[in-house]
Amino acid sequence: MPVQTGTITATGQTTPVTLGTKFNLSLWDFGAATIALERSFDGLNWGSVEAFTANAEKIGESHERAQYRLNCTAYTSGTIAYRISG
């Protein structure tokens, strides 16, 4: 099961991770930022699944082996920690 953990301290994207048919996302220690969970089926075109502005826990399903990444689209302060697995 792929697992990716890290912190976000600026705008930009995390490294994409290929997940199975189910995934888990945890965001904590939120500062002032907007983090979008994005999905791609080809590694080139990314679509936003959901955006977060506070601590969050999300369990989701994907009917194909898709790539996921986090995209910090707005950042003011804080160190946002994340874990995504599937």
Biopython code that builds the backbone (N, CA, C, O; Angstrom):
import numpy as np
from Bio.PDB.StructureBuilder import StructureBuilder

atoms = [
    (1, "MET", "N", (0.850, -1.171, 0.000)),
    (1, "MET", "CA", (0.000, 0.000, 0.000)),
    (1, "MET", "C", (0.897, 1.236, 0.000)),
    (1, "MET", "O", (1.687, 1.418, 0.927)),
    (2, "PRO", "N", (0.793, 2.076, -1.005)),
    (2, "PRO", "CA", (1.581, 3.301, -1.047)),
    (2, "PRO", "C", (1.181, 4.263, 0.078)),
    (2, "PRO", "O", (-0.001, 4.431, 0.379)),
    (3, "VAL", "N", (2.174, 4.880, 0.680)),
    (3, "VAL", "CA", (1.943, 5.881, 1.722)),
    (3, "VAL", "C", (2.849, 7.064, 1.436)),
    (3, "VAL", "O", (4.033, 6.898, 1.144)),
    (4, "GLN", "N", (2.285, 8.254, 1.522)),
    (4, "GLN", "CA", (3.085, 9.469, 1.364)),
    (4, "GLN", "C", (2.767, 10.391, 2.535)),
    (4, "GLN", "O", (1.602, 10.653, 2.833)),
    (5, "THR", "N", (3.810, 10.878, 3.193)),
    (5, "THR", "CA", (3.639, 11.822, 4.295)),
    (5, "THR", "C", (4.552, 13.015, 4.054)),
    (5, "THR", "O", (5.536, 12.923, 3.320)),
    (6, "GLY", "N", (4.213, 14.130, 4.678)),
    (6, "GLY", "CA", (5.057, 15.304, 4.550)),
    (6, "GLY", "C", (4.398, 16.521, 5.149)),
    (6, "GLY", "O", (3.395, 16.428, 5.857)),
    (7, "THR", "N", (4.986, 17.675, 4.849)),
    (7, "THR", "CA", (4.431, 18.947, 5.297)),
    (7, "THR", "C", (4.379, 19.907, 4.119)),
    (7, "THR", "O", (5.130, 19.783, 3.152)),
    (8, "ILE", "N", (3.475, 20.861, 4.230)),
    (8, "ILE", "CA", (3.292, 21.881, 3.199)),
    (8, "ILE", "C", (3.497, 23.241, 3.854)),
    (8, "ILE", "O", (2.867, 23.551, 4.865)),
    (9, "THR", "N", (4.384, 24.053, 3.271)),
    (9, "THR", "CA", (4.675, 25.380, 3.819)),
    (9, "THR", "C", (4.677, 26.467, 2.753)),
    (9, "THR", "O", (5.166, 27.571, 2.991)),
    (10, "ALA", "N", (4.129, 26.159, 1.572)),
    (10, "ALA", "CA", (4.078, 27.133, 0.474)),
    (10, "ALA", "C", (3.112, 26.611, -0.580)),
    (10, "ALA", "O", (2.671, 25.464, -0.510)),
    (11, "THR", "N", (2.784, 27.450, -1.553)),
    (11, "THR", "CA", (1.950, 26.982, -2.652)),
    (11, "THR", "C", (2.732, 25.992, -3.503)),
    (11, "THR", "O", (3.962, 26.016, -3.526)),
    (12, "GLY", "N", (2.008, 25.119, -4.202)),
    (12, "GLY", "CA", (2.623, 24.123, -5.063)),
    (12, "GLY", "C", (2.039, 22.753, -4.826)),
    (12, "GLY", "O", (1.176, 22.572, -3.967)),
    (13, "GLN", "N", (2.517, 21.780, -5.597)),
    (13, "GLN", "CA", (1.979, 20.425, -5.555)),
    (13, "GLN", "C", (2.946, 19.448, -4.889)),
    (13, "GLN", "O", (4.165, 19.613, -4.936)),
    (14, "THR", "N", (2.356, 18.425, -4.268)),
    (14, "THR", "CA", (3.159, 17.324, -3.760)),
    (14, "THR", "C", (3.445, 16.369, -4.918)),
    (14, "THR", "O", (2.837, 16.476, -5.983)),
    (15, "THR", "N", (4.358, 15.449, -4.707)),
    (15, "THR", "CA", (4.662, 14.421, -5.696)),
    (15, "THR", "C", (3.446, 13.513, -5.851)),
    (15, "THR", "O", (2.887, 13.072, -4.847)),
    (16, "PRO", "N", (3.024, 13.222, -7.079)),
    (16, "PRO", "CA", (1.873, 12.331, -7.263)),
    (16, "PRO", "C", (2.157, 10.931, -6.725)),
    (16, "PRO", "O", (3.291, 10.453, -6.756)),
    (17, "VAL", "N", (1.105, 10.290, -6.233)),
    (17, "VAL", "CA", (1.202, 8.923, -5.744)),
    (17, "VAL", "C", (0.065, 8.124, -6.368)),
    (17, "VAL", "O", (-1.079, 8.579, -6.400)),
    (18, "THR", "N", (0.386, 6.919, -6.869)),
    (18, "THR", "CA", (-0.631, 6.052, -7.459)),
    (18, "THR", "C", (-1.247, 5.211, -6.354)),
    (18, "THR", "O", (-0.552, 4.496, -5.631)),
    (19, "LEU", "N", (-2.563, 5.312, -6.239)),
    (19, "LEU", "CA", (-3.278, 4.615, -5.177)),
    (19, "LEU", "C", (-4.185, 3.541, -5.761)),
    (19, "LEU", "O", (-4.496, 3.554, -6.952)),
    (20, "GLY", "N", (-4.600, 2.619, -4.917)),
    (20, "GLY", "CA", (-5.510, 1.564, -5.340)),
    (20, "GLY", "C", (-6.937, 2.074, -5.430)),
    (20, "GLY", "O", (-7.166, 3.249, -5.717)),
    (21, "THR", "N", (-7.885, 1.202, -5.188)),
    (21, "THR", "CA", (-9.286, 1.573, -5.346)),
    (21, "THR", "C", (-9.844, 2.323, -4.143)),
    (21, "THR", "O", (-10.941, 2.875, -4.221)),
    (22, "LYS", "N", (-9.118, 2.352, -3.042)),
    (22, "LYS", "CA", (-9.534, 3.122, -1.868)),
    (22, "LYS", "C", (-8.362, 3.969, -1.400)),
    (22, "LYS", "O", (-7.202, 3.597, -1.576)),
    (23, "PHE", "N", (-8.680, 5.123, -0.795)),
    (23, "PHE", "CA", (-7.597, 5.950, -0.276)),
    (23, "PHE", "C", (-8.020, 6.623, 1.020)),
    (23, "PHE", "O", (-9.207, 6.778, 1.307)),
    (24, "ASN", "N", (-7.021, 7.017, 1.791)),
    (24, "ASN", "CA", (-7.212, 7.753, 3.041)),
    (24, "ASN", "C", (-6.359, 9.011, 2.972)),
    (24, "ASN", "O", (-5.214, 8.974, 2.521)),
    (25, "LEU", "N", (-6.927, 10.120, 3.421)),
    (25, "LEU", "CA", (-6.200, 11.383, 3.467)),
    (25, "LEU", "C", (-6.379, 11.999, 4.844)),
    (25, "LEU", "O", (-7.497, 12.094, 5.350)),
    (26, "SER", "N", (-5.278, 12.416, 5.447)),
    (26, "SER", "CA", (-5.304, 13.150, 6.716)),
    (26, "SER", "C", (-4.543, 14.452, 6.530)),
    (26, "SER", "O", (-3.431, 14.457, 6.000)),
    (27, "LEU", "N", (-5.139, 15.552, 6.965)),
    (27, "LEU", "CA", (-4.496, 16.870, 6.998)),
    (27, "LEU", "C", (-4.620, 17.388, 8.420)),
    (27, "LEU", "O", (-5.712, 17.367, 8.988)),
    (28, "TRP", "N", (-3.513, 17.856, 9.013)),
    (28, "TRP", "CA", (-3.587, 18.375, 10.372)),
    (28, "TRP", "C", (-2.578, 19.490, 10.576)),
    (28, "TRP", "O", (-1.728, 19.739, 9.722)),
    (29, "ASP", "N", (-2.680, 20.157, 11.712)),
    (29, "ASP", "CA", (-1.856, 21.329, 12.052)),
    (29, "ASP", "C", (-2.048, 22.441, 11.038)),
    (29, "ASP", "O", (-1.100, 23.125, 10.653)),
    (30, "PHE", "N", (-3.299, 22.609, 10.609)),
    (30, "PHE", "CA", (-3.601, 23.583, 9.559)),
    (30, "PHE", "C", (-3.291, 24.988, 10.006)),
    (30, "PHE", "O", (-3.590, 25.370, 11.137)),
    (31, "GLY", "N", (-2.688, 25.761, 9.115)),
    (31, "GLY", "CA", (-2.502, 27.188, 9.281)),
    (31, "GLY", "C", (-3.558, 27.890, 8.450)),
    (31, "GLY", "O", (-4.728, 27.507, 8.474)),
    (32, "ALA", "N", (-3.157, 28.905, 7.722)),
    (32, "ALA", "CA", (-4.060, 29.605, 6.810)),
    (32, "ALA", "C", (-3.670, 29.228, 5.389)),
    (32, "ALA", "O", (-2.712, 29.765, 4.835)),
    (33, "ALA", "N", (-4.418, 28.302, 4.807)),
    (33, "ALA", "CA", (-4.095, 27.806, 3.469)),
    (33, "ALA", "C", (-5.312, 27.119, 2.867)),
    (33, "ALA", "O", (-6.283, 26.808, 3.557)),
    (34, "THR", "N", (-5.232, 26.893, 1.567)),
    (34, "THR", "CA", (-6.225, 26.081, 0.863)),
    (34, "THR", "C", (-5.479, 24.953, 0.172)),
    (34, "THR", "O", (-4.577, 25.189, -0.632)),
    (35, "ILE", "N", (-5.867, 23.715, 0.495)),
    (35, "ILE", "CA", (-5.233, 22.527, -0.056)),
    (35, "ILE", "C", (-6.268, 21.771, -0.877)),
    (35, "ILE", "O", (-7.320, 21.400, -0.357)),
    (36, "ALA", "N", (-5.983, 21.540, -2.150)),
    (36, "ALA", "CA", (-6.878, 20.770, -3.010)),
    (36, "ALA", "C", (-6.335, 19.357, -3.185)),
    (36, "ALA", "O", (-5.151, 19.170, -3.465)),
    (37, "LEU", "N", (-7.205, 18.368, -3.019)),
    (37, "LEU", "CA", (-6.888, 16.993, -3.381)),
    (37, "LEU", "C", (-7.200, 16.867, -4.863)),
    (37, "LEU", "O", (-8.327, 17.121, -5.287)),
    (38, "GLU", "N", (-6.203, 16.473, -5.654)),
    (38, "GLU", "CA", (-6.382, 16.379, -7.100)),
    (38, "GLU", "C", (-6.138, 14.953, -7.578)),
    (38, "GLU", "O", (-5.365, 14.203, -6.983)),
    (39, "ARG", "N", (-6.827, 14.593, -8.684)),
    (39, "ARG", "CA", (-6.725, 13.235, -9.237)),
    (39, "ARG", "C", (-6.438, 13.322, -10.735)),
    (39, "ARG", "O", (-6.922, 14.218, -11.427)),
    (40, "SER", "N", (-5.633, 12.361, -11.221)),
    (40, "SER", "CA", (-5.331, 12.271, -12.646)),
    (40, "SER", "C", (-5.364, 10.808, -13.064)),
    (40, "SER", "O", (-4.931, 9.925, -12.324)),
    (41, "PHE", "N", (-5.883, 10.571, -14.255)),
    (41, "PHE", "CA", (-5.881, 9.218, -14.814)),
    (41, "PHE", "C", (-4.762, 9.025, -15.826)),
    (41, "PHE", "O", (-4.460, 7.897, -16.215)),
    (42, "ASP", "N", (-4.137, 10.137, -16.258)),
    (42, "ASP", "CA", (-3.072, 10.036, -17.252)),
    (42, "ASP", "C", (-1.758, 10.689, -16.805)),
    (42, "ASP", "O", (-0.776, 10.650, -17.547)),
    (43, "GLY", "N", (-1.721, 11.285, -15.612)),
    (43, "GLY", "CA", (-0.517, 11.934, -15.116)),
    (43, "GLY", "C", (-0.274, 13.320, -15.686)),
    (43, "GLY", "O", (0.694, 13.984, -15.315)),
    (44, "LEU", "N", (-1.151, 13.767, -16.591)),
    (44, "LEU", "CA", (-0.997, 15.079, -17.209)),
    (44, "LEU", "C", (-2.132, 16.033, -16.866)),
    (44, "LEU", "O", (-1.901, 17.211, -16.594)),
    (45, "ASN", "N", (-3.334, 15.531, -16.879)),
    (45, "ASN", "CA", (-4.521, 16.347, -16.628)),
    (45, "ASN", "C", (-5.030, 16.082, -15.218)),
    (45, "ASN", "O", (-5.355, 14.948, -14.864)),
    (46, "TRP", "N", (-5.095, 17.144, -14.419)),
    (46, "TRP", "CA", (-5.473, 17.028, -13.008)),
    (46, "TRP", "C", (-6.800, 17.723, -12.764)),
    (46, "TRP", "O", (-7.039, 18.826, -13.254)),
    (47, "GLY", "N", (-7.662, 17.061, -11.999)),
    (47, "GLY", "CA", (-8.942, 17.639, -11.617)),
    (47, "GLY", "C", (-9.052, 17.675, -10.107)),
    (47, "GLY", "O", (-8.579, 16.767, -9.424)),
    (48, "SER", "N", (-9.671, 18.712, -9.586)),
    (48, "SER", "CA", (-9.836, 18.849, -8.141)),
    (48, "SER", "C", (-10.967, 17.942, -7.656)),
    (48, "SER", "O", (-12.070, 17.965, -8.201)),
    (49, "VAL", "N", (-10.684, 17.148, -6.631)),
    (49, "VAL", "CA", (-11.678, 16.278, -6.013)),
    (49, "VAL", "C", (-12.384, 17.026, -4.895)),
    (49, "VAL", "O", (-13.608, 16.980, -4.780)),
    (50, "GLU", "N", (-11.597, 17.719, -4.067)),
    (50, "GLU", "CA", (-12.138, 18.472, -2.934)),
    (50, "GLU", "C", (-11.062, 19.426, -2.420)),
    (50, "GLU", "O", (-9.869, 19.141, -2.528)),
    (51, "ALA", "N", (-11.488, 20.556, -1.862)),
    (51, "ALA", "CA", (-10.554, 21.530, -1.291)),
    (51, "ALA", "C", (-10.772, 21.614, 0.216)),
    (51, "ALA", "O", (-11.893, 21.456, 0.701)),
    (52, "PHE", "N", (-9.689, 21.866, 0.950)),
    (52, "PHE", "CA", (-9.722, 21.907, 2.412)),
    (52, "PHE", "C", (-9.078, 23.192, 2.915)),
    (52, "PHE", "O", (-8.084, 23.657, 2.359)),
    (53, "THR", "N", (-9.651, 23.761, 3.972)),
    (53, "THR", "CA", (-9.087, 24.950, 4.613)),
    (53, "THR", "C", (-8.909, 24.746, 6.117)),
    (53, "THR", "O", (-8.613, 25.694, 6.845)),
    (54, "ALA", "N", (-9.090, 23.506, 6.580)),
    (54, "ALA", "CA", (-8.944, 23.172, 8.000)),
    (54, "ALA", "C", (-8.578, 21.691, 8.108)),
    (54, "ALA", "O", (-8.648, 20.954, 7.125)),
    (55, "ASN", "N", (-8.188, 21.262, 9.310)),
    (55, "ASN", "CA", (-7.872, 19.853, 9.530)),
    (55, "ASN", "C", (-8.962, 18.981, 8.942)),
    (55, "ASN", "O", (-10.143, 19.318, 9.025)),
    (56, "ALA", "N", (-8.567, 17.841, 8.338)),
    (56, "ALA", "CA", (-9.554, 16.995, 7.677)),
    (56, "ALA", "C", (-9.119, 15.539, 7.670)),
    (56, "ALA", "O", (-7.930, 15.222, 7.700)),
    (57, "GLU", "N", (-10.112, 14.668, 7.629)),
    (57, "GLU", "CA", (-9.937, 13.231, 7.426)),
    (57, "GLU", "C", (-10.880, 12.848, 6.297)),
    (57, "GLU", "O", (-12.071, 13.154, 6.355)),
    (58, "LYS", "N", (-10.363, 12.181, 5.272)),
    (58, "LYS", "CA", (-11.207, 11.792, 4.143)),
    (58, "LYS", "C", (-10.872, 10.363, 3.750)),
    (58, "LYS", "O", (-9.706, 9.992, 3.617)),
    (59, "ILE", "N", (-11.910, 9.579, 3.570)),
    (59, "ILE", "CA", (-11.785, 8.234, 3.030)),
    (59, "ILE", "C", (-12.535, 8.243, 1.712)),
    (59, "ILE", "O", (-13.683, 8.684, 1.661)),
    (60, "GLY", "N", (-11.911, 7.764, 0.644)),
    (60, "GLY", "CA", (-12.550, 7.809, -0.656)),
    (60, "GLY", "C", (-12.314, 6.552, -1.453)),
    (60, "GLY", "O", (-11.512, 5.695, -1.083)),
    (61, "GLU", "N", (-13.031, 6.461, -2.555)),
    (61, "GLU", "CA", (-12.904, 5.336, -3.467)),
    (61, "GLU", "C", (-12.629, 5.845, -4.871)),
    (61, "GLU", "O", (-13.146, 6.882, -5.286)),
    (62, "SER", "N", (-11.820, 5.110, -5.581)),
    (62, "SER", "CA", (-11.536, 5.395, -6.983)),
    (62, "SER", "C", (-11.745, 4.089, -7.729)),
    (62, "SER", "O", (-11.228, 3.051, -7.319)),
    (63, "HIS", "N", (-12.484, 4.130, -8.803)),
    (63, "HIS", "CA", (-12.803, 2.903, -9.520)),
    (63, "HIS", "C", (-11.700, 2.477, -10.476)),
    (63, "HIS", "O", (-11.809, 1.444, -11.137)),
    (64, "GLU", "N", (-10.645, 3.268, -10.548)),
    (64, "GLU", "CA", (-9.466, 2.928, -11.334)),
    (64, "GLU", "C", (-8.240, 3.263, -10.502)),
    (64, "GLU", "O", (-8.326, 4.015, -9.531)),
    (65, "ARG", "N", (-7.109, 2.707, -10.882)),
    (65, "ARG", "CA", (-5.863, 3.081, -10.224)),
    (65, "ARG", "C", (-5.480, 4.468, -10.716)),
    (65, "ARG", "O", (-4.934, 4.622, -11.808)),
    (66, "ALA", "N", (-5.768, 5.460, -9.912)),
    (66, "ALA", "CA", (-5.523, 6.847, -10.291)),
    (66, "ALA", "C", (-4.346, 7.404, -9.504)),
    (66, "ALA", "O", (-3.958, 6.862, -8.469)),
    (67, "GLN", "N", (-3.787, 8.489, -10.013)),
    (67, "GLN", "CA", (-2.758, 9.225, -9.292)),
    (67, "GLN", "C", (-3.431, 10.351, -8.523)),
    (67, "GLN", "O", (-4.376, 10.977, -9.005)),
    (68, "TYR", "N", (-2.930, 10.596, -7.325)),
    (68, "TYR", "CA", (-3.435, 11.677, -6.492)),
    (68, "TYR", "C", (-2.270, 12.555, -6.066)),
    (68, "TYR", "O", (-1.136, 12.091, -5.947)),
    (69, "ARG", "N", (-2.564, 13.823, -5.839)),
    (69, "ARG", "CA", (-1.576, 14.749, -5.279)),
    (69, "ARG", "C", (-2.345, 15.813, -4.509)),
    (69, "ARG", "O", (-3.556, 15.971, -4.669)),
    (70, "LEU", "N", (-1.614, 16.537, -3.672)),
    (70, "LEU", "CA", (-2.171, 17.694, -2.990)),
    (70, "LEU", "C", (-1.612, 18.932, -3.657)),
    (70, "LEU", "O", (-0.435, 18.980, -4.013)),
    (71, "ASN", "N", (-2.461, 19.932, -3.826)),
    (71, "ASN", "CA", (-2.043, 21.177, -4.453)),
    (71, "ASN", "C", (-2.411, 22.315, -3.513)),
    (71, "ASN", "O", (-3.591, 22.594, -3.296)),
    (72, "CYS", "N", (-1.400, 22.970, -2.957)),
    (72, "CYS", "CA", (-1.639, 24.130, -2.096)),
    (72, "CYS", "C", (-1.834, 25.329, -3.026)),
    (72, "CYS", "O", (-0.879, 25.840, -3.610)),
    (73, "THR", "N", (-3.083, 25.764, -3.150)),
    (73, "THR", "CA", (-3.413, 26.830, -4.089)),
    (73, "THR", "C", (-3.364, 28.214, -3.455)),
    (73, "THR", "O", (-3.287, 29.214, -4.168)),
    (74, "ALA", "N", (-3.409, 28.288, -2.127)),
    (74, "ALA", "CA", (-3.295, 29.566, -1.402)),
    (74, "ALA", "C", (-2.620, 29.281, -0.080)),
    (74, "ALA", "O", (-2.984, 28.332, 0.614)),
    (75, "TYR", "N", (-1.635, 30.100, 0.279)),
    (75, "TYR", "CA", (-0.886, 29.879, 1.515)),
    (75, "TYR", "C", (-0.591, 31.219, 2.179)),
    (75, "TYR", "O", (-0.112, 32.155, 1.540)),
    (76, "THR", "N", (-0.888, 31.290, 3.480)),
    (76, "THR", "CA", (-0.551, 32.467, 4.269)),
    (76, "THR", "C", (0.394, 32.122, 5.408)),
    (76, "THR", "O", (1.389, 32.814, 5.621)),
    (77, "SER", "N", (0.085, 31.035, 6.155)),
    (77, "SER", "CA", (0.934, 30.711, 7.308)),
    (77, "SER", "C", (0.705, 29.256, 7.737)),
    (77, "SER", "O", (-0.262, 28.607, 7.339)),
    (78, "GLY", "N", (1.644, 28.774, 8.572)),
    (78, "GLY", "CA", (1.523, 27.460, 9.185)),
    (78, "GLY", "C", (2.311, 26.397, 8.462)),
    (78, "GLY", "O", (2.848, 26.619, 7.376)),
    (79, "THR", "N", (2.370, 25.236, 9.085)),
    (79, "THR", "CA", (2.979, 24.042, 8.509)),
    (79, "THR", "C", (1.927, 22.960, 8.507)),
    (79, "THR", "O", (1.625, 22.382, 9.551)),
    (80, "ILE", "N", (1.369, 22.681, 7.351)),
    (80, "ILE", "CA", (0.290, 21.709, 7.245)),
    (80, "ILE", "C", (0.892, 20.326, 7.034)),
    (80, "ILE", "O", (1.630, 20.109, 6.073)),
    (81, "ALA", "N", (0.585, 19.398, 7.919)),
    (81, "ALA", "CA", (1.072, 18.028, 7.806)),
    (81, "ALA", "C", (0.039, 17.195, 7.056)),
    (81, "ALA", "O", (-1.164, 17.426, 7.176)),
    (82, "TYR", "N", (0.521, 16.217, 6.275)),
    (82, "TYR", "CA", (-0.400, 15.365, 5.535)),
    (82, "TYR", "C", (0.081, 13.920, 5.487)),
    (82, "TYR", "O", (1.266, 13.623, 5.634)),
    (83, "ARG", "N", (-0.891, 13.033, 5.274)),
    (83, "ARG", "CA", (-0.640, 11.608, 5.024)),
    (83, "ARG", "C", (-1.701, 11.153, 4.038)),
    (83, "ARG", "O", (-2.895, 11.344, 4.269)),
    (84, "ILE", "N", (-1.268, 10.555, 2.943)),
    (84, "ILE", "CA", (-2.196, 9.988, 1.969)),
    (84, "ILE", "C", (-1.749, 8.568, 1.683)),
    (84, "ILE", "O", (-0.564, 8.311, 1.468)),
    (85, "SER", "N", (-2.696, 7.652, 1.683)),
    (85, "SER", "CA", (-2.372, 6.245, 1.469)),
    (85, "SER", "C", (-3.524, 5.555, 0.763)),
    (85, "SER", "O", (-4.647, 6.058, 0.735)),
    (86, "GLY", "N", (-3.234, 4.413, 0.201)),
    (86, "GLY", "CA", (-4.296, 3.663, -0.465)),
    (86, "GLY", "C", (-3.788, 2.396, -1.079)),
    (86, "GLY", "O", (-4.559, 1.647, -1.679)),
]
sb = StructureBuilder()
sb.init_structure("model")
sb.init_model(0)
sb.init_chain("A")
sb.init_seg("    ")
for serial, (resi, resn, name, xyz) in enumerate(atoms, 1):
    if name == "N":
        sb.init_residue(resn, " ", resi, " ")
    sb.init_atom(name, np.array(xyz, "f"), 0.0, 1.0, " ", f" {name:<3s}", serial, name[0])
structure = sb.get_structure()
